[in-house]
Amino acid sequence: MSTAKFDRAALEAMLVGQRPKLHRYAARMTGSVIEGEDIVQETVVKALAAHDGGAAVERPEQWLFRIAHNAAQDHLRRRQRERSRMTEADMTTVVDLSASAEARLAAATSLRSFMRLTPAQRSAVILVDVLGLSLYETCEVTGATLAATKAALHRGRAELKALASAPDEAVMPKLDPEEERRLRRYIDLFNARDFDGVRALIAEDIQLDVVNRTRLTGKKEASTYFGNYDRLSDWALSLGFVDGRPAILIRNPQAGDAVRGFVLIDWRGDEAVRIRDFRYAPYCAADADIRLVSGERA
């Protein structure tokens, strides 16, 4: 499909539809739903910029995943979590034995477990077993040869099977007392619908991102965010962790207190300088390692 037929409106619509799949890939590559969303946002910006620059788009889905894949690789390099590359072996003769059991295992595997795989193994397993791409489509996304893709898939599947049979050694993260004090104050005021009190906690230069919806800058713009919550009754906040990071969990009292999203806050002293609300990005909550702080209401 060329850019002459694939106009910007069609691309924007496709980005909306593909966002959960792009996030599923990015989150498993980075081991974090939060960092995964950062990569998705970067992918959206780069895709729109490339399209506006006249990039030829023959297979849009593979093109988007290629952009996300490159963004994830750049992210991993910046983090320096992986310092060595897998040596490509001659695996040309390995047969693709994709099976529903392997797909179910990959889909159910925690983000933490995926981080035990090399980036090449992660890419192959996620694209083939989680997202359902063919080996050839996976090669197109990653730029790897068929032999390398088969090798990574074979070894990644074997590693996930071994991890699935091992005991889960995850421990509850510890919450810094000052961070807990700030978050509990914010939660208590919010749950009491004392939004004037909440506004007093945010900086004049607040950056507020309602993920997948809008971005607001400054206390005046941010006031609309609190006003929207004041008009709703399908929420209650609790203290918890998301992928090991202190977070505010958004529960839905009308649906058995199920966690529907979460909020992250960056502080400058006792002032909130950045708020990220994931209420409207349910795909993030679905994949996250979410834990309530002991004593909090489930």
C-alpha positions in Angstrom: 0.0 0.0 0.0 1.5 3.4 -1.0 1.2 6.6 0.9 -1.0 7.9 -1.9 -3.7 5.4 -0.8 -2.8 5.2 2.9 -3.6 8.8 4.0 -2.9 10.3 7.4 -6.5 9.8 8.6 -6.2 6.1 7.8 -2.9 5.9 9.6 -4.3 7.7 12.7 -7.2 5.2 12.8 -4.9 2.3 12.4 -2.7 3.6 15.3 -5.7 3.6 17.5 -6.6 0.1 16.6 -3.1 -1.3 16.8 -2.1 0.5 20.1 -2.9 -2.4 22.4 -0.9 -4.8 20.3 2.0 -2.4 20.0 2.0 -2.0 23.7 1.9 -5.7 24.3 5.0 -6.0 22.3 6.8 -3.0 23.8 5.9 -3.9 27.4 7.3 -7.4 27.0 10.4 -6.2 25.4 11.1 -3.8 28.2 9.6 -5.7 31.1 7.4 -2.8 32.1 4.0 -1.6 31.0 5.0 2.0 31.8 8.1 1.9 29.7 6.1 0.0 27.0 3.7 2.9 26.8 6.6 5.3 26.4 7.7 3.3 23.4 4.2 3.2 22.0 4.0 7.0 22.2 7.4 7.3 20.5 6.2 4.9 17.8 3.1 7.0 17.2 5.1 10.2 16.8 7.7 8.6 14.5 5.0 6.9 12.3 3.2 10.1 11.8 6.4 12.0 11.1 7.5 9.4 8.6 4.2 9.4 6.8 4.2 13.2 6.6 7.7 13.0 5.2 6.5 10.8 2.4 7.6 7.4 3.5 6.4 4.5 1.4 4.2 2.1 3.3 3.5 -1.2 1.6 2.5 -3.3 4.6 1.3 -0.9 7.3 1.1 -3.3 10.3 4.6 -4.7 9.7 5.9 -1.1 9.2 4.4 0.0 12.6 5.9 -3.0 14.4 9.3 -2.3 12.7 9.2 1.3 14.1 8.2 -0.1 17.6 10.9 -2.7 17.4 13.6 -0.2 16.6 12.3 2.1 19.4 12.4 -0.8 21.9 15.9 -1.7 20.8 17.1 1.9 21.3 15.4 1.9 24.7 17.2 -1.2 25.7 20.5 0.0 24.6 20.0 3.2 26.5 19.2 1.2 29.6 22.2 -1.0 29.0 20.5 -4.0 30.3 21.7 -6.2 27.5 25.4 -6.0 26.5 25.9 -8.9 24.3 24.2 -10.2 21.2 23.2 -13.7 20.5 25.5 -15.5 18.1 23.6 -16.5 15.1 23.7 -20.3 14.7 23.0 -22.3 11.6 19.4 -23.1 12.4 18.0 -23.1 8.9 16.8 -26.7 9.2 14.9 -26.1 12.5 11.2 -26.8 11.8 8.7 -24.2 13.1 6.7 -26.2 15.7 4.3 -23.4 16.7 1.5 -24.9 18.9 -1.4 -23.5 20.8 0.2 -24.7 24.1 3.3 -22.6 23.4 1.2 -19.6 22.5 -0.7 -19.9 25.7 2.5 -20.2 27.7 3.9 -17.1 26.1 0.7 -15.0 26.6 0.6 -16.0 30.2 4.2 -15.4 31.0 4.9 -12.4 33.3 6.8 -9.4 32.0 9.5 -10.1 34.5 10.1 -13.6 33.0 10.4 -12.1 29.5 13.4 -10.0 30.7 15.3 -13.3 31.3 15.4 -13.8 27.5 17.8 -12.0 25.2 16.2 -9.2 23.1 16.3 -11.4 20.0 14.5 -14.3 21.8 12.0 -11.8 23.2 11.2 -10.4 19.8 10.7 -13.7 18.2 8.5 -15.2 21.0 6.4 -12.2 21.4 5.8 -11.6 17.6 5.1 -15.3 16.8 3.6 -16.8 19.9 1.9 -13.7 21.5 0.9 -11.6 18.5 0.6 -14.4 15.9 2.9 -13.1 13.2 4.4 -15.6 10.8 8.2 -16.3 10.8 8.5 -14.3 7.6 6.6 -11.3 9.0 8.8 -11.5 12.1 11.9 -11.3 10.0 10.5 -8.3 8.3 9.8 -6.5 11.6 13.2 -7.4 13.3 15.4 -7.4 10.2 16.9 -10.7 11.3 17.4 -13.6 8.9 15.1 -16.6 8.9 17.8 -18.8 10.5 18.4 -16.3 13.3 14.6 -15.9 13.9 14.1 -19.7 14.1 17.1 -20.0 16.5 15.8 -17.2 18.7 12.2 -18.6 18.7 13.5 -22.2 19.5 15.7 -21.0 22.4 13.2 -18.5 23.7 10.4 -21.1 23.9 12.8 -23.5 25.7 13.8 -20.8 28.3 10.1 -19.8 28.9 9.2 -23.5 29.6 12.0 -23.7 32.1 11.0 -20.5 33.8 7.4 -21.6 34.0 8.4 -24.6 36.1 10.5 -22.6 38.4 9.1 -21.0 41.7 8.2 -17.4 41.6 10.8 -15.5 43.6 9.1 -12.1 43.4 9.0 -10.2 46.6 6.8 -7.2 47.6 8.7 -3.9 46.8 9.4 -1.6 49.7 7.8 1.9 49.9 9.9 4.8 50.9 8.2 6.5 53.9 8.3 10.0 52.3 6.8 8.7 49.1 4.1 6.8 51.0 3.3 10.0 53.0 2.9 12.1 49.8 0.9 9.4 47.9 -1.5 8.7 50.9 -2.2 12.4 51.3 -3.0 12.7 47.6 -5.2 9.5 47.7 -7.1 10.6 50.9 -7.9 14.0 49.4 -8.9 12.5 46.1 -11.2 9.9 47.7 -12.8 12.6 49.9 -13.4 14.6 46.6 -11.5 17.5 48.2 -10.2 18.6 44.8 -9.3 22.0 46.1 -7.0 20.2 48.5 -5.6 18.1 45.6 -5.0 21.2 43.5 -3.0 22.6 46.3 -0.6 19.7 46.0 0.2 20.2 42.3 2.9 22.6 40.9 2.0 25.6 38.8 4.0 24.0 36.0 2.3 20.6 36.3 2.5 18.2 33.3 -0.6 16.0 33.3 -0.9 13.2 30.8 -4.2 11.3 30.5 -2.6 8.4 28.6 -4.3 7.7 25.3 -6.5 10.8 25.6 -4.9 14.2 26.2 -2.0 16.2 27.7 -2.5 19.2 30.0 0.1 21.8 31.0 -0.2 24.1 34.0 -2.5 24.2 37.0 -5.3 26.0 35.1 -5.5 23.4 32.4 -5.1 20.5 34.9 -8.2 21.7 36.7 -10.4 20.2 34.0 -8.9 16.8 34.8 -10.1 17.0 38.4 -13.5 18.4 37.4 -14.0 15.3 35.2 -13.3 13.0 38.1 -15.6 14.9 40.3 -18.5 14.2 37.9 -17.8 10.4 37.9 -18.6 7.8 40.5 -17.0 4.7 39.1 -13.6 5.1 40.8 -11.8 4.8 44.2 -8.1 5.1 44.7 -5.7 2.8 46.6 -2.0 2.7 47.2 0.0 0.0 45.4 2.7 -0.9 43.0 2.8 -1.3 39.2 5.8 -3.2 37.9 7.5 -2.5 41.2 7.0 1.2 41.0 4.9 3.1 43.7 1.5 3.9 42.1 -2.1 4.9 42.8 -4.4 2.1 41.7 -7.8 3.1 40.2 -10.5 0.7 41.4 -14.0 0.4 40.1 -16.5 0.0 43.0 -19.2 -0.8 40.4 -17.3 -3.9 39.2 -16.1 -5.6 42.3 -13.3 -3.1 43.0 -11.4 -4.4 39.9 -8.3 -2.4 39.1 -9.1 -0.5 35.9 -6.1 1.7 35.7 -3.4 3.5 37.7 -1.7 6.9 38.3 2.0 7.7 38.5 3.2 10.9 40.1 6.6 12.6 40.0 7.3 14.9 42.9 9.4 18.0 43.5 9.5 18.1 47.3 5.8 17.9 48.3 4.6 19.3 44.9 3.4 17.0 42.1 5.2 18.1 38.9 4.0 15.3 36.6 0.9 13.1 36.7 0.3 10.2 34.3 -3.2 8.7 34.5 -3.6 5.3 32.7 -7.4 5.1 33.3 -8.0 5.2 29.5 -5.3 2.8 28.6 -6.7 -0.5 29.9 -4.2 -2.6 27.9 -1.5 -1.3 30.3 -3.4 -2.5 33.4 -4.1 -5.8 31.8 -0.4 -6.6 31.4 0.9 -5.0 34.5 2.3 -6.6 37.7 -0.2 -4.8 40.0 0.1 -5.2 43.8 -1.8 -3.6 46.6 0.2 -2.3 49.6 -0.5 -4.4 52.6 -3.6 -3.3 54.4 -5.1 -1.5 51.5 -8.6 -2.3 50.3 -8.6 -4.9 47.5 
